[in-house]
């Protein structure tokens, strides 16, 4: 059951949303409520046109974008398009190649560790 708008964590979240757009994670930290409870408040607030999605924060590695909620009755911001699979795969290959190069460097440094200790 939802808390009434004059009391507790729900009121804290509404005040925070009136000040600036907030993601779910900030509202969870602010109110101390469970994430499923906060998502329920947001879903209910959007259903009665009390809240809307004001912006989306794109993830740099192409993951699911984060919605930022605001207080008011405006249309939701358009969700950004997903990155093409080819771009995600290319980034993955580049990262994998970098990790392999770093591993070679670490092994080379580890094998020379005795030399550096003797010189010191």
MIFI-845593 format. One record per atom (N, C-alpha, C): residue number from 1; atom name; x, y, z. Coordinates in nm, 3 decimals. Layout:
! residues N
+------+------+---------+---------+---------+
: resi : name :       u :       v :       w :
+------+------+---------+---------+---------+
:  NUM :   CA :       X :       Y :       Z :
...
+------+------+---------+---------+---------+
This chain:
! residues 120
+------+------+---------+---------+---------+
: resi : name :       u :       v :       w :
+------+------+---------+---------+---------+
:    1 :    N :   0.084 :  -0.119 :   0.000 :
:    1 :   CA :   0.000 :   0.000 :   0.000 :
:    1 :    C :   0.088 :   0.125 :   0.000 :
:    2 :    N :   0.049 :   0.227 :  -0.072 :
:    2 :   CA :   0.126 :   0.350 :  -0.081 :
:    2 :    C :   0.106 :   0.437 :   0.042 :
:    3 :    N :   0.214 :   0.508 :   0.078 :
:    3 :   CA :   0.202 :   0.605 :   0.187 :
:    3 :    C :   0.127 :   0.727 :   0.136 :
:    4 :    N :   0.065 :   0.798 :   0.226 :
:    4 :   CA :  -0.003 :   0.921 :   0.187 :
:    4 :    C :   0.098 :   1.030 :   0.159 :
:    5 :    N :   0.069 :   1.122 :   0.067 :
:    5 :   CA :   0.165 :   1.223 :   0.026 :
:    5 :    C :   0.212 :   1.318 :   0.136 :
:    6 :    N :   0.156 :   1.318 :   0.253 :
:    6 :   CA :   0.203 :   1.410 :   0.357 :
:    6 :    C :   0.299 :   1.347 :   0.455 :
:    7 :    N :   0.332 :   1.219 :   0.438 :
:    7 :   CA :   0.410 :   1.154 :   0.542 :
:    7 :    C :   0.523 :   1.070 :   0.485 :
:    8 :    N :   0.630 :   1.064 :   0.559 :
:    8 :   CA :   0.738 :   0.970 :   0.538 :
:    8 :    C :   0.815 :   0.978 :   0.409 :
:    9 :    N :   0.866 :   0.861 :   0.367 :
:    9 :   CA :   0.954 :   0.855 :   0.251 :
:    9 :    C :   0.891 :   0.902 :   0.121 :
:   10 :    N :   0.761 :   0.880 :   0.105 :
:   10 :   CA :   0.694 :   0.924 :  -0.016 :
:   10 :    C :   0.703 :   1.077 :  -0.029 :
:   11 :    N :   0.679 :   1.146 :   0.082 :
:   11 :   CA :   0.687 :   1.293 :   0.081 :
:   11 :    C :   0.830 :   1.339 :   0.051 :
:   12 :    N :   0.930 :   1.269 :   0.105 :
:   12 :   CA :   1.070 :   1.304 :   0.076 :
:   12 :    C :   1.099 :   1.291 :  -0.074 :
:   13 :    N :   1.049 :   1.183 :  -0.132 :
:   13 :   CA :   1.076 :   1.163 :  -0.275 :
:   13 :    C :   1.006 :   1.268 :  -0.360 :
:   14 :    N :   0.884 :   1.305 :  -0.324 :
:   14 :   CA :   0.812 :   1.409 :  -0.400 :
:   14 :    C :   0.885 :   1.542 :  -0.390 :
:   15 :    N :   0.933 :   1.577 :  -0.270 :
:   15 :   CA :   1.008 :   1.703 :  -0.254 :
:   15 :    C :   1.135 :   1.702 :  -0.338 :
:   16 :    N :   1.206 :   1.588 :  -0.338 :
:   16 :   CA :   1.329 :   1.578 :  -0.418 :
:   16 :    C :   1.298 :   1.591 :  -0.567 :
:   17 :    N :   1.188 :   1.530 :  -0.611 :
:   17 :   CA :   1.151 :   1.538 :  -0.752 :
:   17 :    C :   1.106 :   1.678 :  -0.793 :
:   18 :    N :   1.054 :   1.756 :  -0.699 :
:   18 :   CA :   1.014 :   1.894 :  -0.730 :
:   18 :    C :   1.137 :   1.982 :  -0.749 :
:   19 :    N :   1.247 :   1.949 :  -0.681 :
:   19 :   CA :   1.368 :   2.030 :  -0.691 :
:   19 :    C :   1.445 :   2.006 :  -0.820 :
:   20 :    N :   1.468 :   1.877 :  -0.853 :
:   20 :   CA :   1.544 :   1.844 :  -0.974 :
:   20 :    C :   1.513 :   1.700 :  -1.015 :
:   21 :    N :   1.540 :   1.666 :  -1.142 :
:   21 :   CA :   1.516 :   1.529 :  -1.187 :
:   21 :    C :   1.601 :   1.429 :  -1.107 :
:   22 :    N :   1.542 :   1.314 :  -1.075 :
:   22 :   CA :   1.609 :   1.213 :  -0.994 :
:   22 :    C :   1.596 :   1.075 :  -1.057 :
:   23 :    N :   1.704 :   0.995 :  -1.053 :
:   23 :   CA :   1.691 :   0.855 :  -1.092 :
:   23 :    C :   1.640 :   0.773 :  -0.973 :
:   24 :    N :   1.598 :   0.653 :  -0.999 :
:   24 :   CA :   1.545 :   0.566 :  -0.893 :
:   24 :    C :   1.649 :   0.547 :  -0.782 :
:   25 :    N :   1.775 :   0.526 :  -0.819 :
:   25 :   CA :   1.879 :   0.499 :  -0.720 :
:   25 :    C :   1.893 :   0.613 :  -0.620 :
:   26 :    N :   1.883 :   0.738 :  -0.665 :
:   26 :   CA :   1.892 :   0.852 :  -0.573 :
:   26 :    C :   1.773 :   0.854 :  -0.477 :
:   27 :    N :   1.655 :   0.822 :  -0.528 :
:   27 :   CA :   1.536 :   0.822 :  -0.442 :
:   27 :    C :   1.544 :   0.710 :  -0.338 :
:   28 :    N :   1.600 :   0.597 :  -0.375 :
:   28 :   CA :   1.618 :   0.487 :  -0.280 :
:   28 :    C :   1.714 :   0.531 :  -0.169 :
:   29 :    N :   1.825 :   0.593 :  -0.207 :
:   29 :   CA :   1.921 :   0.641 :  -0.108 :
:   29 :    C :   1.861 :   0.748 :  -0.017 :
:   30 :    N :   1.786 :   0.838 :  -0.075 :
:   30 :   CA :   1.726 :   0.948 :   0.000 :
:   30 :    C :   1.621 :   0.901 :   0.100 :
:   31 :    N :   1.536 :   0.810 :   0.057 :
:   31 :   CA :   1.423 :   0.770 :   0.141 :
:   31 :    C :   1.452 :   0.650 :   0.230 :
:   32 :    N :   1.547 :   0.567 :   0.190 :
:   32 :   CA :   1.575 :   0.445 :   0.265 :
:   32 :    C :   1.472 :   0.336 :   0.237 :
:   33 :    N :   1.383 :   0.359 :   0.144 :
:   33 :   CA :   1.281 :   0.260 :   0.109 :
:   33 :    C :   1.340 :   0.158 :   0.012 :
:   34 :    N :   1.276 :   0.043 :   0.002 :
:   34 :   CA :   1.321 :  -0.061 :  -0.091 :
:   34 :    C :   1.300 :  -0.013 :  -0.235 :
:   35 :    N :   1.384 :  -0.061 :  -0.324 :
:   35 :   CA :   1.378 :  -0.018 :  -0.464 :
:   35 :    C :   1.242 :  -0.053 :  -0.526 :
:   36 :    N :   1.185 :  -0.167 :  -0.489 :
:   36 :   CA :   1.055 :  -0.203 :  -0.546 :
:   36 :    C :   0.945 :  -0.107 :  -0.497 :
:   37 :    N :   0.958 :  -0.057 :  -0.375 :
:   37 :   CA :   0.861 :   0.040 :  -0.322 :
:   37 :    C :   0.872 :   0.173 :  -0.398 :
:   38 :    N :   0.995 :   0.218 :  -0.419 :
:   38 :   CA :   1.016 :   0.345 :  -0.490 :
:   38 :    C :   0.966 :   0.333 :  -0.635 :
:   39 :    N :   0.996 :   0.222 :  -0.699 :
:   39 :   CA :   0.946 :   0.202 :  -0.836 :
:   39 :    C :   0.794 :   0.200 :  -0.840 :
:   40 :    N :   0.732 :   0.144 :  -0.737 :
:   40 :   CA :   0.586 :   0.144 :  -0.727 :
:   40 :    C :   0.532 :   0.286 :  -0.716 :
:   41 :    N :   0.597 :   0.370 :  -0.634 :
:   41 :   CA :   0.556 :   0.510 :  -0.622 :
:   41 :    C :   0.566 :   0.581 :  -0.756 :
:   42 :    N :   0.679 :   0.557 :  -0.824 :
:   42 :   CA :   0.700 :   0.624 :  -0.953 :
:   42 :    C :   0.598 :   0.578 :  -1.057 :
:   43 :    N :   0.571 :   0.448 :  -1.059 :
:   43 :   CA :   0.472 :   0.395 :  -1.152 :
:   43 :    C :   0.334 :   0.455 :  -1.124 :
:   44 :    N :   0.298 :   0.462 :  -0.994 :
:   44 :   CA :   0.169 :   0.520 :  -0.955 :
:   44 :    C :   0.166 :   0.670 :  -0.989 :
:   45 :    N :   0.273 :   0.742 :  -0.959 :
:   45 :   CA :   0.280 :   0.885 :  -0.989 :
:   45 :    C :   0.267 :   0.913 :  -1.138 :
:   46 :    N :   0.327 :   0.829 :  -1.220 :
:   46 :   CA :   0.314 :   0.847 :  -1.365 :
:   46 :    C :   0.173 :   0.814 :  -1.412 :
:   47 :    N :   0.109 :   0.716 :  -1.348 :
:   47 :   CA :  -0.027 :   0.677 :  -1.392 :
:   47 :    C :  -0.130 :   0.785 :  -1.364 :
:   48 :    N :  -0.106 :   0.866 :  -1.260 :
:   48 :   CA :  -0.200 :   0.974 :  -1.229 :
:   48 :    C :  -0.149 :   1.110 :  -1.278 :
:   49 :    N :  -0.048 :   1.106 :  -1.364 :
:   49 :   CA :   0.007 :   1.228 :  -1.427 :
:   49 :    C :   0.067 :   1.325 :  -1.325 :
:   50 :    N :   0.126 :   1.270 :  -1.218 :
:   50 :   CA :   0.193 :   1.352 :  -1.117 :
:   50 :    C :   0.342 :   1.362 :  -1.149 :
:   51 :    N :   0.396 :   1.257 :  -1.214 :
:   51 :   CA :   0.538 :   1.250 :  -1.248 :
:   51 :    C :   0.554 :   1.216 :  -1.395 :
:   52 :    N :   0.672 :   1.248 :  -1.448 :
:   52 :   CA :   0.705 :   1.213 :  -1.586 :
:   52 :    C :   0.856 :   1.189 :  -1.597 :
:   53 :    N :   0.897 :   1.121 :  -1.703 :
:   53 :   CA :   1.040 :   1.100 :  -1.729 :
:   53 :    C :   1.090 :   1.222 :  -1.804 :
:   54 :    N :   1.177 :   1.298 :  -1.738 :
:   54 :   CA :   1.224 :   1.423 :  -1.798 :
:   54 :    C :   1.347 :   1.405 :  -1.886 :
:   55 :    N :   1.427 :   1.303 :  -1.857 :
:   55 :   CA :   1.546 :   1.279 :  -1.938 :
:   55 :    C :   1.594 :   1.136 :  -1.918 :
:   56 :    N :   1.682 :   1.094 :  -2.007 :
:   56 :   CA :   1.743 :   0.962 :  -1.999 :
:   56 :    C :   1.893 :   0.981 :  -1.997 :
:   57 :    N :   1.961 :   0.906 :  -1.912 :
:   57 :   CA :   2.107 :   0.910 :  -1.908 :
:   57 :    C :   2.159 :   0.785 :  -1.978 :
:   58 :    N :   2.226 :   0.805 :  -2.090 :
:   58 :   CA :   2.278 :   0.691 :  -2.167 :
:   58 :    C :   2.400 :   0.634 :  -2.096 :
:   59 :    N :   2.414 :   0.504 :  -2.099 :
:   59 :   CA :   2.530 :   0.437 :  -2.042 :
:   59 :    C :   2.643 :   0.440 :  -2.145 :
:   60 :    N :   2.765 :   0.469 :  -2.101 :
:   60 :   CA :   2.875 :   0.479 :  -2.198 :
:   60 :    C :   2.906 :   0.348 :  -2.270 :
:   61 :    N :   2.875 :   0.235 :  -2.209 :
:   61 :   CA :   2.906 :   0.107 :  -2.273 :
:   61 :    C :   2.785 :   0.046 :  -2.343 :
:   62 :    N :   2.678 :   0.122 :  -2.356 :
:   62 :   CA :   2.564 :   0.075 :  -2.433 :
:   62 :    C :   2.460 :  -0.002 :  -2.355 :
:   63 :    N :   2.462 :   0.005 :  -2.223 :
:   63 :   CA :   2.362 :  -0.064 :  -2.144 :
:   63 :    C :   2.228 :   0.008 :  -2.146 :
:   64 :    N :   2.136 :  -0.039 :  -2.065 :
:   64 :   CA :   2.003 :   0.021 :  -2.057 :
:   64 :    C :   2.014 :   0.163 :  -2.001 :
:   65 :    N :   1.957 :   0.264 :  -2.068 :
:   65 :   CA :   1.966 :   0.400 :  -2.017 :
:   65 :    C :   1.885 :   0.417 :  -1.888 :
:   66 :    N :   1.927 :   0.513 :  -1.806 :
:   66 :   CA :   1.862 :   0.538 :  -1.677 :
:   66 :    C :   1.761 :   0.651 :  -1.691 :
:   67 :    N :   1.635 :   0.629 :  -1.653 :
:   67 :   CA :   1.537 :   0.738 :  -1.659 :
:   67 :    C :   1.551 :   0.830 :  -1.538 :
:   68 :    N :   1.534 :   0.959 :  -1.561 :
:   68 :   CA :   1.531 :   1.059 :  -1.455 :
:   68 :    C :   1.388 :   1.111 :  -1.447 :
:   69 :    N :   1.330 :   1.104 :  -1.330 :
:   69 :   CA :   1.190 :   1.142 :  -1.309 :
:   69 :    C :   1.182 :   1.284 :  -1.255 :
:   70 :    N :   1.077 :   1.354 :  -1.293 :
:   70 :   CA :   1.051 :   1.490 :  -1.246 :
:   70 :    C :   0.904 :   1.503 :  -1.207 :
:   71 :    N :   0.877 :   1.602 :  -1.125 :
:   71 :   CA :   0.742 :   1.632 :  -1.080 :
:   71 :    C :   0.674 :   1.717 :  -1.185 :
:   72 :    N :   0.553 :   1.681 :  -1.226 :
:   72 :   CA :   0.478 :   1.760 :  -1.322 :
:   72 :    C :   0.400 :   1.674 :  -1.419 :
:   73 :    N :   0.321 :   1.740 :  -1.502 :
:   73 :   CA :   0.238 :   1.671 :  -1.600 :
:   73 :    C :   0.283 :   1.711 :  -1.740 :
:   74 :    N :   0.394 :   1.653 :  -1.783 :
:   74 :   CA :   0.448 :   1.678 :  -1.916 :
:   74 :    C :   0.467 :   1.544 :  -1.985 :
:   75 :    N :   0.483 :   1.544 :  -2.115 :
:   75 :   CA :   0.509 :   1.417 :  -2.184 :
:   75 :    C :   0.648 :   1.363 :  -2.149 :
:   76 :    N :   0.660 :   1.232 :  -2.148 :
:   76 :   CA :   0.789 :   1.170 :  -2.118 :
:   76 :    C :   0.890 :   1.201 :  -2.227 :
:   77 :    N :   1.018 :   1.212 :  -2.187 :
:   77 :   CA :   1.126 :   1.229 :  -2.283 :
:   77 :    C :   1.140 :   1.101 :  -2.364 :
:   78 :    N :   1.183 :   1.115 :  -2.486 :
:   78 :   CA :   1.198 :   0.998 :  -2.573 :
:   78 :    C :   1.319 :   0.916 :  -2.528 :
:   79 :    N :   1.299 :   0.786 :  -2.518 :
:   79 :   CA :   1.407 :   0.696 :  -2.479 :
:   79 :    C :   1.509 :   0.689 :  -2.592 :
:   80 :    N :   1.640 :   0.698 :  -2.560 :
:   80 :   CA :   1.741 :   0.692 :  -2.665 :
:   80 :    C :   1.745 :   0.556 :  -2.733 :
:   81 :    N :   1.784 :   0.557 :  -2.858 :
:   81 :   CA :   1.793 :   0.432 :  -2.935 :
:   81 :    C :   1.909 :   0.348 :  -2.884 :
:   82 :    N :   1.896 :   0.218 :  -2.900 :
:   82 :   CA :   2.003 :   0.127 :  -2.861 :
:   82 :    C :   2.121 :   0.141 :  -2.957 :
:   83 :    N :   2.240 :   0.111 :  -2.905 :
:   83 :   CA :   2.357 :   0.108 :  -2.991 :
:   83 :    C :   2.346 :  -0.013 :  -3.084 :
:   84 :    N :   2.391 :   0.001 :  -3.208 :
:   84 :   CA :   2.390 :  -0.113 :  -3.298 :
:   84 :    C :   2.480 :  -0.226 :  -3.245 :
:   85 :    N :   2.442 :  -0.348 :  -3.270 :
:   85 :   CA :   2.517 :  -0.465 :  -3.223 :
:   85 :    C :   2.661 :  -0.460 :  -3.271 :
:   86 :    N :   2.685 :  -0.412 :  -3.393 :
:   86 :   CA :   2.821 :  -0.405 :  -3.447 :
:   86 :    C :   2.910 :  -0.314 :  -3.363 :
:   87 :    N :   2.855 :  -0.203 :  -3.315 :
:   87 :   CA :   2.932 :  -0.110 :  -3.231 :
:   87 :    C :   2.965 :  -0.174 :  -3.097 :
:   88 :    N :   2.867 :  -0.240 :  -3.036 :
:   88 :   CA :   2.889 :  -0.307 :  -2.908 :
:   88 :    C :   2.995 :  -0.417 :  -2.923 :
:   89 :    N :   2.985 :  -0.496 :  -3.029 :
:   89 :   CA :   3.081 :  -0.604 :  -3.052 :
:   89 :    C :   3.222 :  -0.549 :  -3.075 :
:   90 :    N :   3.233 :  -0.439 :  -3.150 :
:   90 :   CA :   3.365 :  -0.380 :  -3.176 :
:   90 :    C :   3.427 :  -0.332 :  -3.045 :
:   91 :    N :   3.348 :  -0.266 :  -2.961 :
:   91 :   CA :   3.399 :  -0.220 :  -2.831 :
:   91 :    C :   3.445 :  -0.337 :  -2.746 :
:   92 :    N :   3.372 :  -0.445 :  -2.752 :
:   92 :   CA :   3.408 :  -0.565 :  -2.676 :
:   92 :    C :   3.541 :  -0.622 :  -2.725 :
:   93 :    N :   3.559 :  -0.629 :  -2.857 :
:   93 :   CA :   3.684 :  -0.681 :  -2.912 :
:   93 :    C :   3.803 :  -0.593 :  -2.874 :
:   94 :    N :   3.784 :  -0.461 :  -2.879 :
:   94 :   CA :   3.892 :  -0.368 :  -2.844 :
:   94 :    C :   3.928 :  -0.384 :  -2.696 :
:   95 :    N :   3.829 :  -0.395 :  -2.609 :
:   95 :   CA :   3.854 :  -0.412 :  -2.466 :
:   95 :    C :   3.925 :  -0.544 :  -2.439 :
:   96 :    N :   3.885 :  -0.649 :  -2.508 :
:   96 :   CA :   3.947 :  -0.781 :  -2.490 :
:   96 :    C :   4.093 :  -0.776 :  -2.534 :
:   97 :    N :   4.120 :  -0.709 :  -2.645 :
:   97 :   CA :   4.258 :  -0.695 :  -2.694 :
:   97 :    C :   4.342 :  -0.616 :  -2.593 :
:   98 :    N :   4.286 :  -0.509 :  -2.538 :
:   98 :   CA :   4.357 :  -0.429 :  -2.438 :
:   98 :    C :   4.390 :  -0.511 :  -2.313 :
:   99 :    N :   4.293 :  -0.593 :  -2.267 :
:   99 :   CA :   4.317 :  -0.677 :  -2.150 :
:   99 :    C :   4.429 :  -0.777 :  -2.176 :
:  100 :    N :   4.434 :  -0.834 :  -2.297 :
:  100 :   CA :   4.540 :  -0.929 :  -2.331 :
:  100 :    C :   4.675 :  -0.860 :  -2.332 :
:  101 :    N :   4.682 :  -0.739 :  -2.385 :
:  101 :   CA :   4.808 :  -0.664 :  -2.387 :
:  101 :    C :   4.853 :  -0.630 :  -2.245 :
:  102 :    N :   4.759 :  -0.591 :  -2.160 :
:  102 :   CA :   4.794 :  -0.561 :  -2.021 :
:  102 :    C :   4.844 :  -0.684 :  -1.948 :
:  103 :    N :   4.785 :  -0.800 :  -1.976 :
:  103 :   CA :   4.827 :  -0.924 :  -1.914 :
:  103 :    C :   4.970 :  -0.958 :  -1.955 :
:  104 :    N :   5.004 :  -0.939 :  -2.083 :
:  104 :   CA :   5.140 :  -0.963 :  -2.130 :
:  104 :    C :   5.238 :  -0.870 :  -2.057 :
:  105 :    N :   5.200 :  -0.745 :  -2.040 :
:  105 :   CA :   5.285 :  -0.649 :  -1.971 :
:  105 :    C :   5.306 :  -0.688 :  -1.825 :
:  106 :    N :   5.200 :  -0.732 :  -1.760 :
:  106 :   CA :   5.210 :  -0.773 :  -1.619 :
:  106 :    C :   5.302 :  -0.894 :  -1.606 :
:  107 :    N :   5.289 :  -0.991 :  -1.697 :
:  107 :   CA :   5.376 :  -1.108 :  -1.693 :
:  107 :    C :   5.522 :  -1.069 :  -1.717 :
:  108 :    N :   5.547 :  -0.977 :  -1.808 :
:  108 :   CA :   5.683 :  -0.931 :  -1.835 :
:  108 :    C :   5.742 :  -0.861 :  -1.714 :
:  109 :    N :   5.664 :  -0.778 :  -1.650 :
:  109 :   CA :   5.713 :  -0.708 :  -1.531 :
:  109 :    C :   5.737 :  -0.806 :  -1.415 :
:  110 :    N :   5.649 :  -0.904 :  -1.402 :
:  110 :   CA :   5.664 :  -1.002 :  -1.294 :
:  110 :    C :   5.790 :  -1.087 :  -1.315 :
:  111 :    N :   5.820 :  -1.120 :  -1.440 :
:  111 :   CA :   5.939 :  -1.202 :  -1.466 :
:  111 :    C :   6.068 :  -1.123 :  -1.443 :
:  112 :    N :   6.062 :  -0.991 :  -1.451 :
:  112 :   CA :   6.180 :  -0.907 :  -1.429 :
:  112 :    C :   6.187 :  -0.853 :  -1.286 :
:  113 :    N :   6.098 :  -0.896 :  -1.199 :
:  113 :   CA :   6.094 :  -0.842 :  -1.063 :
:  113 :    C :   6.224 :  -0.869 :  -0.988 :
:  114 :    N :   6.287 :  -0.985 :  -1.007 :
:  114 :   CA :   6.413 :  -1.017 :  -0.939 :
:  114 :    C :   6.524 :  -0.924 :  -0.984 :
:  115 :    N :   6.527 :  -0.888 :  -1.110 :
:  115 :   CA :   6.628 :  -0.797 :  -1.161 :
:  115 :    C :   6.618 :  -0.662 :  -1.096 :
:  116 :    N :   6.496 :  -0.611 :  -1.080 :
:  116 :   CA :   6.478 :  -0.481 :  -1.018 :
:  116 :    C :   6.515 :  -0.482 :  -0.870 :
:  117 :    N :   6.490 :  -0.593 :  -0.802 :
:  117 :   CA :   6.521 :  -0.601 :  -0.659 :
:  117 :    C :   6.673 :  -0.608 :  -0.639 :
:  118 :    N :   6.745 :  -0.679 :  -0.727 :
:  118 :   CA :   6.890 :  -0.691 :  -0.714 :
:  118 :    C :   6.959 :  -0.559 :  -0.740 :
:  119 :    N :   6.905 :  -0.477 :  -0.829 :
:  119 :   CA :   6.965 :  -0.349 :  -0.865 :
:  119 :    C :   6.943 :  -0.246 :  -0.754 :
:  120 :    N :   6.841 :  -0.261 :  -0.674 :
:  120 :   CA :   6.808 :  -0.161 :  -0.574 :
:  120 :    C :   6.896 :  -0.163 :  -0.455 :
+------+------+---------+---------+---------+
